[in-house]
């Protein structure tokens, strides 16, 4: 088959092909990122930087009505919905849509890479790493908990907390960096394109786990921005669930 003319190929198709090329043999957790992987990953990030809502035929949504209306989450309307674009053994790609005030709770991506690009609106993303050792400059004692709950604690560090819009570059996560994150809609509804590689698969050890922050300590070094925190693994929060809706954009063929 002759390769399609790039001028006739949709942006989402180009991104999917680059994702397939990038993640067909990614480095495993703990392995050094090779030159070929980094080059392809940079190309993928560049394409994700360029993508806009119009490329996916996605119309930005308005904020929910006045505060006098009933809260939508209390009447069976999911706070978050997902548009499935495509999935292979190497990666999944889709769009998450968050209603005004909605959040995707703090969760992990075991052994996975990810690239997230805001298509409209504004999100705040807080990224955490798990720690084997305390960060330099201080250690936060474990919070007092019943012995049965101590096994759910995870020593971690808050690496970053930043806001992203459609003009921002993508937020990137790796198996061992920025792997846990929380995503909050800021000042209205928002949508972002999301690539995960490989996809979630509970049968292969890649299930999604949720966490809550129990405590944190400022590093003693004032130039050190990271904070050591204790995270506790929890069940999926009852006020969060994700619905589905059709993807309106160009078809992806792989």
C-alpha positions as a printed Julia matrix, in Angstrom:
254×3 Matrix{Float64}:
   0.0    0.0    0.0
   1.33   3.43  -0.93
   1.66   5.85   2.0
  -1.04   8.49   2.07
  -0.15  12.03   1.09
   0.45  13.83   4.38
  -1.38  16.87   3.02
  -4.52  14.73   2.68
  -4.13  12.86   5.97
  -6.05  14.09   8.98
  -4.12  15.32  12.0
  -5.61  12.62  14.2
  -4.52   9.93  11.7
  -0.97  11.33  11.7
  -0.9   11.3   15.49
  -2.15   7.71  15.62
   0.5    6.54  13.15
   3.23   8.3   15.08
   1.97   6.82  18.35
   2.1    3.35  16.8
   5.66   3.98  15.6
   6.72   5.4   18.97
   5.27   2.7   21.2
   5.73  -0.44  19.09
   8.76  -1.39  21.24
   9.0    1.1   24.12
  11.62   0.79  26.86
  10.4   -1.11  29.87
  10.09   0.35  33.33
  13.57   1.15  34.64
  15.26   0.92  31.23
  17.06   3.9   29.73
  15.18   5.74  27.01
  16.96   4.99  23.74
  17.74   7.5   20.98
  15.18   6.07  18.54
  12.41   6.12  21.14
  13.22   9.69  22.17
  13.23  10.89  18.56
   9.85   9.32  17.86
   8.46  10.52  21.18
   9.53  14.08  20.37
   7.77  13.83  17.0
   4.62  12.63  18.76
   4.78  15.52  21.23
   5.18  17.97  18.34
   2.08  16.63  16.6
   0.12  16.72  19.85
   1.18  20.33  20.36
  -0.41  21.21  17.01
  -3.73  19.38  17.38
  -6.84  21.49  17.97
 -10.48  20.72  18.74
 -11.45  21.44  15.13
  -9.15  18.62  13.93
 -11.42  16.2   15.8
 -14.62  18.05  14.8
 -15.09  18.8   18.47
 -17.18  21.86  19.37
 -16.19  23.5   22.68
 -18.99  23.22  25.2
 -20.4   26.0   27.27
 -20.4   26.05  31.02
 -23.37  24.56  32.83
 -26.19  27.0   33.4
 -26.8   29.26  36.35
 -26.13  28.14  39.89
 -29.89  27.94  40.48
 -30.12  24.8   38.33
 -29.87  21.36  39.98
 -26.35  19.98  40.17
 -26.03  17.62  37.14
 -23.94  14.97  38.94
 -26.78  14.32  41.37
 -29.16  13.35  38.58
 -27.22  10.6   36.84
 -25.18  12.82  34.5
 -21.52  11.71  34.59
 -18.99  14.42  35.47
 -16.6   13.0   32.86
 -17.23  11.35  29.5
 -14.87   9.6   27.08
 -14.78   9.51  23.28
 -12.96   6.4   22.05
 -10.86   7.03  18.93
  -8.77   3.87  18.55
  -6.89   1.19  20.46
  -4.16  -1.32  19.59
  -2.0   -3.59  21.73
   0.53  -0.73  21.8
  -1.62   2.27  22.74
  -5.09   3.7   23.23
  -6.26   7.12  22.09
  -9.38   9.09  22.96
 -10.81  12.32  24.32
 -11.91  13.04  27.88
 -14.54  15.74  28.42
 -14.9   17.25  31.89
 -17.89  19.27  32.97
 -17.34  22.54  34.79
 -15.96  21.79  38.26
 -15.28  18.11  37.5
 -12.11  16.23  38.36
 -10.44  12.98  37.4
  -9.21  11.87  40.83
  -5.58  11.1   41.62
  -4.77   7.82  39.87
  -1.83   5.88  38.45
  -0.73   4.38  35.13
   1.3    1.24  36.04
   4.19   0.73  33.61
   2.62   3.11  31.09
   3.6    6.14  29.04
   1.1    8.93  28.41
   0.61  12.14  26.45
  -2.24  14.54  27.25
  -3.18  17.61  25.17
  -5.9   20.11  26.1
  -8.27  20.83  23.21
 -10.35  23.56  24.85
 -10.84  25.01  28.3
  -8.31  24.89  31.11
  -7.14  22.07  33.36
  -4.92  21.91  36.4
  -2.75  18.8   36.53
  -0.96  17.7   39.69
   1.73  15.06  39.05
   3.24  12.71  41.64
   6.02  10.1   41.68
   6.33   7.14  43.98
   9.43   7.17  46.16
  11.65   4.37  47.34
  13.45   6.83  49.62
  12.56  10.21  51.16
  13.41  13.3   49.13
  16.52  15.17  50.25
  15.86  17.83  52.83
  13.24  16.14  54.97
  11.08  13.12  55.63
   7.41  13.07  56.47
   6.53  10.5   59.17
   3.84   8.04  58.2
   0.41   9.15  59.44
  -1.04   7.12  62.32
  -3.36   4.54  60.85
  -4.77   1.16  61.87
  -2.31  -1.64  61.0
  -4.7   -2.99  58.36
  -4.45   0.28  56.4
  -0.68   0.76  56.58
  -0.16  -1.48  53.55
  -2.15   0.98  51.42
   0.3    3.84  52.08
   2.67   5.01  49.35
   5.52   7.45  49.97
   5.51   9.85  47.04
   6.55  13.29  45.91
   4.5   16.06  44.35
   6.6   16.84  41.28
   4.51  19.54  39.67
   1.16  21.31  39.62
   0.42  23.42  36.56
  -2.43  24.7   34.41
  -2.76  23.8   30.72
  -4.84  25.26  27.88
  -5.09  24.56  24.16
  -2.1   26.86  23.67
   0.06  24.77  26.02
   2.27  21.9   25.01
   1.21  18.41  26.08
   1.55  16.99  29.57
   3.78  13.9   29.36
   4.06  11.0   31.8
   6.46   8.07  31.94
   6.38   4.74  33.82
   8.7    6.17  36.49
   8.01   9.93  36.31
   4.81  11.98  36.67
   3.0    8.65  36.61
   0.3    9.55  39.13
  -1.82  12.58  38.42
  -5.05  14.4   39.19
  -6.83  16.48  36.54
  -9.22  19.29  37.48
 -11.37  21.4   35.16
 -10.72  25.1   35.87
 -13.3   27.85  35.25
 -15.58  25.88  32.94
 -15.82  22.67  30.89
 -12.74  21.29  29.2
 -11.6   18.49  26.91
  -8.25  16.84  26.3
  -6.87  14.25  23.94
  -5.22  11.34  25.73
  -2.75   8.67  24.59
  -1.76   5.82  26.91
   0.84   3.21  25.99
   0.23   0.4   26.47
  -3.49   0.61  27.3
  -4.88  -0.3   30.71
  -5.18  -4.09  31.04
  -5.94  -5.56  34.48
  -5.05  -9.04  33.22
  -1.53  -7.81  32.44
  -0.99  -5.89  35.68
  -2.1   -2.48  34.37
  -5.18  -1.69  36.4
  -6.09   1.85  37.48
  -5.69   2.61  41.21
  -6.98   5.68  43.01
  -5.31   7.58  45.84
  -5.81  10.4   48.31
  -3.15  12.63  49.86
  -2.81  12.14  53.62
   0.04  14.53  54.41
   2.89  16.49  52.95
   6.11  18.17  54.02
   7.86  21.14  52.47
  11.45  20.41  51.57
  13.91  22.23  53.81
  15.85  23.46  50.8
  13.89  26.54  49.6
  15.06  25.98  46.0
  13.61  22.48  45.99
  10.07  22.61  44.71
   9.1   18.98  45.26
   7.1   18.02  48.34
   7.16  14.65  50.0
   3.67  13.25  50.53
   1.92  10.15  51.76
  -0.68   8.71  49.44
  -3.25   6.15  50.46
  -4.74   3.78  47.9
  -8.54   4.01  47.97
 -11.52   2.67  46.07
 -12.83   4.68  43.13
 -14.39   7.81  44.67
 -18.21   7.56  44.64
 -18.6   11.05  43.11
 -16.51  10.11  40.08
 -17.6    8.0   37.16
 -17.01   8.17  33.43
 -19.65   7.88  30.73
 -19.17   7.44  27.0
 -20.2    9.38  23.93
 -19.53   9.07  20.18
 -16.36  10.43  18.65
 -17.31  12.86  15.85
 -13.92  13.24  14.18
 -12.05  11.65  11.27
 -11.73   7.87  11.22
  -8.37   6.38  12.17
  -7.03   3.42  10.19
  -4.02   1.46  11.49
